[in-house]
Amino acid sequence: MSILENKKVIIIGDRDGIPGQAIEECVKTIASAEVVFSSTECFV
């Protein structure tokens, strides 16, 4: 059981940290979680 089961997920990654695509790949391992937005931003 995961806290992301049956949830819609918004992902905002960091260019110098963990990119959004990497987080999205982890979330995709949970079959019932849905990624509705994923982006990698540069916070300067």
mmCIF file of the N, C-alpha and C atoms, coordinates in Angstrom:
data_MODEL
# 
_entry.id   MODEL 
# 
loop_
_atom_site.group_PDB 
_atom_site.id 
_atom_site.type_symbol 
_atom_site.label_atom_id 
_atom_site.label_alt_id 
_atom_site.label_comp_id 
_atom_site.label_asym_id 
_atom_site.label_entity_id 
_atom_site.label_seq_id 
_atom_site.pdbx_PDB_ins_code 
_atom_site.Cartn_x 
_atom_site.Cartn_y 
_atom_site.Cartn_z 
_atom_site.occupancy 
_atom_site.B_iso_or_equiv 
_atom_site.pdbx_formal_charge 
_atom_site.auth_seq_id 
_atom_site.auth_comp_id 
_atom_site.auth_asym_id 
_atom_site.auth_atom_id 
_atom_site.pdbx_PDB_model_num 
ATOM 1   N N  . MET A 1 1  ? 0.841  -1.177 0.000   1.00 0.00 ? 1  MET A N  1 
ATOM 2   C CA . MET A 1 1  ? 0.000  0.000  0.000   1.00 0.00 ? 1  MET A CA 1 
ATOM 3   C C  . MET A 1 1  ? 0.890  1.246  0.000   1.00 0.00 ? 1  MET A C  1 
ATOM 4   N N  . SER A 1 2  ? 0.523  2.218  -0.814  1.00 0.00 ? 2  SER A N  1 
ATOM 5   C CA . SER A 1 2  ? 1.306  3.439  -0.964  1.00 0.00 ? 2  SER A CA 1 
ATOM 6   C C  . SER A 1 2  ? 0.421  4.655  -0.719  1.00 0.00 ? 2  SER A C  1 
ATOM 7   N N  . ILE A 1 3  ? 1.029  5.739  -0.272  1.00 0.00 ? 3  ILE A N  1 
ATOM 8   C CA . ILE A 1 3  ? 0.247  6.960  -0.057  1.00 0.00 ? 3  ILE A CA 1 
ATOM 9   C C  . ILE A 1 3  ? -0.170 7.589  -1.383  1.00 0.00 ? 3  ILE A C  1 
ATOM 10  N N  . LEU A 1 4  ? 0.418  7.128  -2.495  1.00 0.00 ? 4  LEU A N  1 
ATOM 11  C CA . LEU A 1 4  ? 0.074  7.673  -3.808  1.00 0.00 ? 4  LEU A CA 1 
ATOM 12  C C  . LEU A 1 4  ? -0.978 6.855  -4.550  1.00 0.00 ? 4  LEU A C  1 
ATOM 13  N N  . GLU A 1 5  ? -1.432 5.755  -3.977  1.00 0.00 ? 5  GLU A N  1 
ATOM 14  C CA . GLU A 1 5  ? -2.437 4.936  -4.650  1.00 0.00 ? 5  GLU A CA 1 
ATOM 15  C C  . GLU A 1 5  ? -3.721 5.729  -4.861  1.00 0.00 ? 5  GLU A C  1 
ATOM 16  N N  . ASN A 1 6  ? -4.272 5.623  -6.079  1.00 0.00 ? 6  ASN A N  1 
ATOM 17  C CA . ASN A 1 6  ? -5.515 6.292  -6.467  1.00 0.00 ? 6  ASN A CA 1 
ATOM 18  C C  . ASN A 1 6  ? -5.434 7.803  -6.344  1.00 0.00 ? 6  ASN A C  1 
ATOM 19  N N  . LYS A 1 7  ? -4.251 8.376  -6.577  1.00 0.00 ? 7  LYS A N  1 
ATOM 20  C CA . LYS A 1 7  ? -4.056 9.828  -6.487  1.00 0.00 ? 7  LYS A CA 1 
ATOM 21  C C  . LYS A 1 7  ? -3.602 10.371 -7.833  1.00 0.00 ? 7  LYS A C  1 
ATOM 22  N N  . LYS A 1 8  ? -3.859 11.660 -8.046  1.00 0.00 ? 8  LYS A N  1 
ATOM 23  C CA . LYS A 1 8  ? -3.313 12.395 -9.178  1.00 0.00 ? 8  LYS A CA 1 
ATOM 24  C C  . LYS A 1 8  ? -2.107 13.163 -8.653  1.00 0.00 ? 8  LYS A C  1 
ATOM 25  N N  . VAL A 1 9  ? -1.003 13.135 -9.414  1.00 0.00 ? 9  VAL A N  1 
ATOM 26  C CA . VAL A 1 9  ? 0.263  13.654 -8.921  1.00 0.00 ? 9  VAL A CA 1 
ATOM 27  C C  . VAL A 1 9  ? 0.763  14.783 -9.814  1.00 0.00 ? 9  VAL A C  1 
ATOM 28  N N  . ILE A 1 10 ? 1.209  15.870 -9.187  1.00 0.00 ? 10 ILE A N  1 
ATOM 29  C CA . ILE A 1 10 ? 1.878  16.978 -9.865  1.00 0.00 ? 10 ILE A CA 1 
ATOM 30  C C  . ILE A 1 10 ? 3.331  16.947 -9.419  1.00 0.00 ? 10 ILE A C  1 
ATOM 31  N N  . ILE A 1 11 ? 4.255  16.927 -10.383 1.00 0.00 ? 11 ILE A N  1 
ATOM 32  C CA . ILE A 1 11 ? 5.679  16.805 -10.076 1.00 0.00 ? 11 ILE A CA 1 
ATOM 33  C C  . ILE A 1 11 ? 6.407  18.048 -10.567 1.00 0.00 ? 11 ILE A C  1 
ATOM 34  N N  . ILE A 1 12 ? 7.159  18.674 -9.665  1.00 0.00 ? 12 ILE A N  1 
ATOM 35  C CA . ILE A 1 12 ? 8.018  19.797 -10.035 1.00 0.00 ? 12 ILE A CA 1 
ATOM 36  C C  . ILE A 1 12 ? 9.425  19.444 -9.567  1.00 0.00 ? 12 ILE A C  1 
ATOM 37  N N  . GLY A 1 13 ? 10.281 19.120 -10.529 1.00 0.00 ? 13 GLY A N  1 
ATOM 38  C CA . GLY A 1 13 ? 11.661 18.758 -10.214 1.00 0.00 ? 13 GLY A CA 1 
ATOM 39  C C  . GLY A 1 13 ? 12.559 19.988 -10.291 1.00 0.00 ? 13 GLY A C  1 
ATOM 40  N N  . ASP A 1 14 ? 13.795 19.786 -9.881  1.00 0.00 ? 14 ASP A N  1 
ATOM 41  C CA . ASP A 1 14 ? 14.778 20.874 -9.860  1.00 0.00 ? 14 ASP A CA 1 
ATOM 42  C C  . ASP A 1 14 ? 15.932 20.514 -10.799 1.00 0.00 ? 14 ASP A C  1 
ATOM 43  N N  . ARG A 1 15 ? 16.367 21.464 -11.600 1.00 0.00 ? 15 ARG A N  1 
ATOM 44  C CA . ARG A 1 15 ? 17.441 21.222 -12.560 1.00 0.00 ? 15 ARG A CA 1 
ATOM 45  C C  . ARG A 1 15 ? 18.733 20.796 -11.870 1.00 0.00 ? 15 ARG A C  1 
ATOM 46  N N  . ASP A 1 16 ? 19.063 21.395 -10.736 1.00 0.00 ? 16 ASP A N  1 
ATOM 47  C CA . ASP A 1 16 ? 20.300 21.073 -10.020 1.00 0.00 ? 16 ASP A CA 1 
ATOM 48  C C  . ASP A 1 16 ? 20.098 19.980 -8.977  1.00 0.00 ? 16 ASP A C  1 
ATOM 49  N N  . GLY A 1 17 ? 18.878 19.526 -8.805  1.00 0.00 ? 17 GLY A N  1 
ATOM 50  C CA . GLY A 1 17 ? 18.578 18.463 -7.840  1.00 0.00 ? 17 GLY A CA 1 
ATOM 51  C C  . GLY A 1 17 ? 18.073 17.238 -8.561  1.00 0.00 ? 17 GLY A C  1 
ATOM 52  N N  . ILE A 1 18 ? 16.851 16.843 -8.249  1.00 0.00 ? 18 ILE A N  1 
ATOM 53  C CA . ILE A 1 18 ? 16.242 15.674 -8.884  1.00 0.00 ? 18 ILE A CA 1 
ATOM 54  C C  . ILE A 1 18 ? 15.292 16.160 -9.979  1.00 0.00 ? 18 ILE A C  1 
ATOM 55  N N  . PRO A 1 19 ? 15.555 15.813 -11.243 1.00 0.00 ? 19 PRO A N  1 
ATOM 56  C CA . PRO A 1 19 ? 14.688 16.259 -12.327 1.00 0.00 ? 19 PRO A CA 1 
ATOM 57  C C  . PRO A 1 19 ? 13.303 15.616 -12.265 1.00 0.00 ? 19 PRO A C  1 
ATOM 58  N N  . GLY A 1 20 ? 12.326 16.312 -12.797 1.00 0.00 ? 20 GLY A N  1 
ATOM 59  C CA . GLY A 1 20 ? 10.949 15.838 -12.785 1.00 0.00 ? 20 GLY A CA 1 
ATOM 60  C C  . GLY A 1 20 ? 10.769 14.499 -13.470 1.00 0.00 ? 20 GLY A C  1 
ATOM 61  N N  . GLN A 1 21 ? 11.514 14.256 -14.536 1.00 0.00 ? 21 GLN A N  1 
ATOM 62  C CA . GLN A 1 21 ? 11.384 12.987 -15.260 1.00 0.00 ? 21 GLN A CA 1 
ATOM 63  C C  . GLN A 1 21 ? 11.796 11.810 -14.390 1.00 0.00 ? 21 GLN A C  1 
ATOM 64  N N  . ALA A 1 22 ? 12.802 11.985 -13.531 1.00 0.00 ? 22 ALA A N  1 
ATOM 65  C CA . ALA A 1 22 ? 13.242 10.903 -12.650 1.00 0.00 ? 22 ALA A CA 1 
ATOM 66  C C  . ALA A 1 22 ? 12.165 10.587 -11.614 1.00 0.00 ? 22 ALA A C  1 
ATOM 67  N N  . ILE A 1 23 ? 11.552 11.620 -11.063 1.00 0.00 ? 23 ILE A N  1 
ATOM 68  C CA . ILE A 1 23 ? 10.479 11.423 -10.094 1.00 0.00 ? 23 ILE A CA 1 
ATOM 69  C C  . ILE A 1 23 ? 9.287  10.754 -10.770 1.00 0.00 ? 23 ILE A C  1 
ATOM 70  N N  . GLU A 1 24 ? 8.998  11.189 -11.995 1.00 0.00 ? 24 GLU A N  1 
ATOM 71  C CA . GLU A 1 24 ? 7.874  10.614 -12.735 1.00 0.00 ? 24 GLU A CA 1 
ATOM 72  C C  . GLU A 1 24 ? 8.064  9.121  -12.965 1.00 0.00 ? 24 GLU A C  1 
ATOM 73  N N  . GLU A 1 25 ? 9.272  8.696  -13.289 1.00 0.00 ? 25 GLU A N  1 
ATOM 74  C CA . GLU A 1 25 ? 9.532  7.270  -13.496 1.00 0.00 ? 25 GLU A CA 1 
ATOM 75  C C  . GLU A 1 25 ? 9.288  6.470  -12.219 1.00 0.00 ? 25 GLU A C  1 
ATOM 76  N N  . CYS A 1 26 ? 9.612  7.051  -11.080 1.00 0.00 ? 26 CYS A N  1 
ATOM 77  C CA . CYS A 1 26 ? 9.353  6.370  -9.801  1.00 0.00 ? 26 CYS A CA 1 
ATOM 78  C C  . CYS A 1 26 ? 7.856  6.263  -9.525  1.00 0.00 ? 26 CYS A C  1 
ATOM 79  N N  . VAL A 1 27 ? 7.118  7.337  -9.818  1.00 0.00 ? 27 VAL A N  1 
ATOM 80  C CA . VAL A 1 27 ? 5.673  7.339  -9.569  1.00 0.00 ? 27 VAL A CA 1 
ATOM 81  C C  . VAL A 1 27 ? 4.966  6.360  -10.504 1.00 0.00 ? 27 VAL A C  1 
ATOM 82  N N  . LYS A 1 28 ? 5.484  6.180  -11.712 1.00 0.00 ? 28 LYS A N  1 
ATOM 83  C CA . LYS A 1 28 ? 4.862  5.272  -12.678 1.00 0.00 ? 28 LYS A CA 1 
ATOM 84  C C  . LYS A 1 28 ? 4.887  3.815  -12.212 1.00 0.00 ? 28 LYS A C  1 
ATOM 85  N N  . THR A 1 29 ? 5.714  3.489  -11.220 1.00 0.00 ? 29 THR A N  1 
ATOM 86  C CA . THR A 1 29 ? 5.746  2.113  -10.720 1.00 0.00 ? 29 THR A CA 1 
ATOM 87  C C  . THR A 1 29 ? 4.506  1.793  -9.895  1.00 0.00 ? 29 THR A C  1 
ATOM 88  N N  . ILE A 1 30 ? 3.752  2.827  -9.505  1.00 0.00 ? 30 ILE A N  1 
ATOM 89  C CA . ILE A 1 30 ? 2.498  2.636  -8.780  1.00 0.00 ? 30 ILE A CA 1 
ATOM 90  C C  . ILE A 1 30 ? 1.380  2.677  -9.817  1.00 0.00 ? 30 ILE A C  1 
ATOM 91  N N  . ALA A 1 31 ? 0.762  1.541  -10.064 1.00 0.00 ? 31 ALA A N  1 
ATOM 92  C CA . ALA A 1 31 ? -0.182 1.399  -11.179 1.00 0.00 ? 31 ALA A CA 1 
ATOM 93  C C  . ALA A 1 31 ? -1.369 2.349  -11.086 1.00 0.00 ? 31 ALA A C  1 
ATOM 94  N N  . SER A 1 32 ? -1.863 2.631  -9.898  1.00 0.00 ? 32 SER A N  1 
ATOM 95  C CA . SER A 1 32 ? -3.080 3.432  -9.783  1.00 0.00 ? 32 SER A CA 1 
ATOM 96  C C  . SER A 1 32 ? -2.810 4.934  -9.635  1.00 0.00 ? 32 SER A C  1 
ATOM 97  N N  . ALA A 1 33 ? -1.548 5.349  -9.565  1.00 0.00 ? 33 ALA A N  1 
ATOM 98  C CA . ALA A 1 33 ? -1.228 6.779  -9.480  1.00 0.00 ? 33 ALA A CA 1 
ATOM 99  C C  . ALA A 1 33 ? -1.180 7.357  -10.894 1.00 0.00 ? 33 ALA A C  1 
ATOM 100 N N  . GLU A 1 34 ? -1.692 8.579  -11.050 1.00 0.00 ? 34 GLU A N  1 
ATOM 101 C CA . GLU A 1 34 ? -1.739 9.228  -12.358 1.00 0.00 ? 34 GLU A CA 1 
ATOM 102 C C  . GLU A 1 34 ? -0.945 10.527 -12.306 1.00 0.00 ? 34 GLU A C  1 
ATOM 103 N N  . VAL A 1 35 ? 0.071  10.658 -13.167 1.00 0.00 ? 35 VAL A N  1 
ATOM 104 C CA . VAL A 1 35 ? 0.846  11.889 -13.262 1.00 0.00 ? 35 VAL A CA 1 
ATOM 105 C C  . VAL A 1 35 ? 0.097  12.829 -14.196 1.00 0.00 ? 35 VAL A C  1 
ATOM 106 N N  . VAL A 1 36 ? -0.364 13.961 -13.668 1.00 0.00 ? 36 VAL A N  1 
ATOM 107 C CA . VAL A 1 36 ? -1.113 14.909 -14.484 1.00 0.00 ? 36 VAL A CA 1 
ATOM 108 C C  . VAL A 1 36 ? -0.238 16.057 -14.976 1.00 0.00 ? 36 VAL A C  1 
ATOM 109 N N  . PHE A 1 37 ? 0.902  16.299 -14.296 1.00 0.00 ? 37 PHE A N  1 
ATOM 110 C CA . PHE A 1 37 ? 1.829  17.338 -14.726 1.00 0.00 ? 37 PHE A CA 1 
ATOM 111 C C  . PHE A 1 37 ? 3.207  16.992 -14.206 1.00 0.00 ? 37 PHE A C  1 
ATOM 112 N N  . SER A 1 38 ? 4.203  17.127 -15.071 1.00 0.00 ? 38 SER A N  1 
ATOM 113 C CA . SER A 1 38 ? 5.593  16.875 -14.672 1.00 0.00 ? 38 SER A CA 1 
ATOM 114 C C  . SER A 1 38 ? 6.472  17.898 -15.368 1.00 0.00 ? 38 SER A C  1 
ATOM 115 N N  . SER A 1 39 ? 7.331  18.561 -14.593 1.00 0.00 ? 39 SER A N  1 
ATOM 116 C CA . SER A 1 39 ? 8.206  19.580 -15.160 1.00 0.00 ? 39 SER A CA 1 
ATOM 117 C C  . SER A 1 39 ? 9.498  19.653 -14.354 1.00 0.00 ? 39 SER A C  1 
ATOM 118 N N  . THR A 1 40 ? 10.554 20.111 -15.014 1.00 0.00 ? 40 THR A N  1 
ATOM 119 C CA . THR A 1 40 ? 11.816 20.388 -14.339 1.00 0.00 ? 40 THR A CA 1 
ATOM 120 C C  . THR A 1 40 ? 12.076 21.880 -14.476 1.00 0.00 ? 40 THR A C  1 
ATOM 121 N N  . GLU A 1 41 ? 12.241 22.542 -13.364 1.00 0.00 ? 41 GLU A N  1 
ATOM 122 C CA . GLU A 1 41 ? 12.418 23.988 -13.347 1.00 0.00 ? 41 GLU A CA 1 
ATOM 123 C C  . GLU A 1 41 ? 13.800 24.353 -12.841 1.00 0.00 ? 41 GLU A C  1 
ATOM 124 N N  . CYS A 1 42 ? 14.234 25.563 -13.144 1.00 0.00 ? 42 CYS A N  1 
ATOM 125 C CA . CYS A 1 42 ? 15.499 26.094 -12.663 1.00 0.00 ? 42 CYS A CA 1 
ATOM 126 C C  . CYS A 1 42 ? 15.183 27.198 -11.652 1.00 0.00 ? 42 CYS A C  1 
ATOM 127 N N  . PHE A 1 43 ? 15.468 26.939 -10.392 1.00 0.00 ? 43 PHE A N  1 
ATOM 128 C CA . PHE A 1 43 ? 15.190 27.898 -9.336  1.00 0.00 ? 43 PHE A CA 1 
ATOM 129 C C  . PHE A 1 43 ? 16.478 28.669 -9.031  1.00 0.00 ? 43 PHE A C  1 
ATOM 130 N N  . VAL A 1 44 ? 16.551 29.885 -9.545  1.00 0.00 ? 44 VAL A N  1 
ATOM 131 C CA . VAL A 1 44 ? 17.751 30.716 -9.339  1.00 0.00 ? 44 VAL A CA 1 
ATOM 132 C C  . VAL A 1 44 ? 17.390 31.904 -8.488  1.00 0.00 ? 44 VAL A C  1 
# 
